[in-house]
Amino acid sequence: MSDKKRIGILTSGGDCPGLNPVIRAVVKRGVSQLGWEVIGIRDSYNGLLSSPYRIQELDRDAVRGILTRGGTILGTTNHGSPFAFPMRQAGGEIVYVDRSTEVVEACRILELAGLIMIGGDGSMKIAHQFMEMGLRFVGVPKTIDNDIASTDYTFGFNTAVEVATEAIDRLQSTAESHDRVMVCELMGRDAGWIALHAGIAGGADVILLPEIPYDLNRVCDKLRRRKAAGRLSSIVVVAEGATEAEGAGQNILEGGDGKSRMPRLGGAGAYVARAIQERTGIETRTTVLGHLQRGGTPSAYDRLLATRYGFGAAEFVREERWGEMVALKGTELIGVKIVDVVGKLKTVSPGSDGASGPRRGHRVRRLAPCRPAFRATRSSRSSGKAG
Ligand code: F6P
């Protein structure tokens, strides 16, 4: 094995536009300028849990042309932490196995000086658990949801807002043609940043966020007032994690396993749309933007931010600033301790101007309970039956 510095890099959690530009920047700085070997690990930590390991050396050629590509050339997963790894038994039953020591052993065998981990809140937590076992990490914050504590922006968010805003713009014209209410469901499990920013940018009439439980009477009153004033169409933006104040919690399509897989949210838009049509009599349609917000080429802003984060992460490795995550404060790239990020969520503060998180500290949100999606009526909802 050569005596060059060897660094591992992996992408973890749901994908997001900008992952490839981060990888590219790490390789440009680390390999081309600092003479390191950069080892890409496939599918988050899974590449180290396979035999043989699924890894690839990333040289300049490997990252050529990926600046504009969405997704991640390394692959990723948002379920299956090595600390509770789902393994199917012969009888089909799933058991959760702690395989963390295999990852630590793999890093030792591969002689990795440390890992650059590009991930969200859950991935930072896993990195922190590995740090307690002696592995060295530099973190890079990613998520379209922009909900990671201690950074003003994560890359991917800007692209998602652009996509969502364009969708709202398109819904405006068809809403006007048919005098309809158009409900647009956007991603945002616990934080409503995408819905808030795209909703404001798209001129939505109602924006429902996970942070502020909504009252359907107030929503319908507003739409009736608009109609009475001659504004016959309206746009309602709903974050997938929004909850009704008197309701049963978030709308879920598929339950999680309580260990490594989160519940799949969905149905918040349809739920709100159905109530609007039933209560106001205004014809209402729903659009769910879903993974269109996560796919595709990163915006110019995200390409730049991701490139800055990638170069920054390589610099942190060079300076041996292990245990830190690159972050953006204002326009400045800074380092924050991964341990200070774990378990916190940057949510929209009802008291803020909506452009940033809370002024002091970080609001840590208690999660609302989940409810199955597509409840048919108010009465079936209160009886707990799915429609
Ligand atoms: O964390 C980003 C996110 O896009 C959430 O907003 C959303 O709830 C989730 O990922 C969807 O994940 P999946 O790809 O598993 O459906």
Residues whose N, C-alpha, C, O or C-beta is under 5 A from the ligand:
A	BS01	F6P	G14 D145 M187 G188 R189
